[in-house]
Amino acid sequence: MIGDGAIALAVVRRRTGERPAVEHCALHRCEGSEAVEHLLQRVLAKLGLNRATVFATVSGDDYQLVQVEAPEVQPAELRAAIRWRLRDVINFHIDDAVVDVFEIPDQSRRAQAKMLFAVAARSAAVQRLVSALAPVASGFDVIDIPELCLRNVTALLPQDQKGVATLLLGERAAQLILTRQGVLYQARRIEYSRGLSFDSNDAADNQLDAGSLALEIQRSLDYYESHYDQTPIGDLVIAPAGERAGELAERLRAETSLRIALLDLSGVVDGADAFGMDIPAECLLALGAALRVETTAL
């Protein structure tokens, strides 16, 4: 994951029949006036990853994920038809967007039409990633979105077998996803209200409204249960673990009947003890990108 003056990088090794092993997970910052592209080249060379398979993640400000009705067209025409439907939905011009789609699980019998997840990413943001990575990483061929990166992490959790809600805490917004057996059912970005951001300088404001957040979570859980004919989700996992996640968990326990836990990566991947539980959200998403295994596309 590439940001302003920094990159979040995770390295995962997989062996058949064994848990994924995390060999590196860290946030690297530019030195002085160093360009991000040079930082990336330096870090990849140091770790010997120039020929490794590389997955990148687009920033949350550079794309939108929406649900759209699946058009009745041939597969080869699908993306063009989705692009047409997105023109009045996204908050930037469709001519400036790269569009892709992936499937949503079948909804209940009451649903009138099949739906799809559609991703519209800013072309300029995609090109920045390609320009930075392609010259230094010969194995680079996938750009992912945070929701699917987070799904790759939650798919390893024991709670995911019956269904789990996961809340990723960022600085300006929280990302909520609902998954079951590795399948993404719902994704929502919950913006923090004014005065409720975690990076507030005022200690009195440095809290989220747990009541409002609990209401948003419950609405998502109700939608999941009713629209997909699924049994209720009873578990909420908050990430990254740390002081602010622990405080929020305590407040949410008073507002909901959910079983609430902090994400403990050591229970699902080897090597997690080396970087601890309270890793930056960017590193967690980088780890999720590195855990990607599926290759099938619509």
Secondary structure, 3 states (H helix, E strand, C coil): CEECCEEEEEEEECCCCCCCEEEEEEEEECCCCCCHHHHHHHHHHHHCCCCCEEEEECCHHHEEEEEEECCCCCHHHHHHHHHHHHCCCCCCCHHHEEEEEEECCCCCCCCCCCEEEEEEEEHHHHHHHHHHHCCCCCEEEEEECHHHHHHHHHCCCHHHHCCEEEEEECCCEEEEEEEECCEEEEEEEEECCCCCCCCCCCHHHCCCCHHHHHHHHHHHHHHHHHHHCCCCCCEEEEECCCHHHHHHHHHHHHHCCCEEEECCHHHCCECHHHCCCCCCHHHHHHHHHHCCCCCCCC
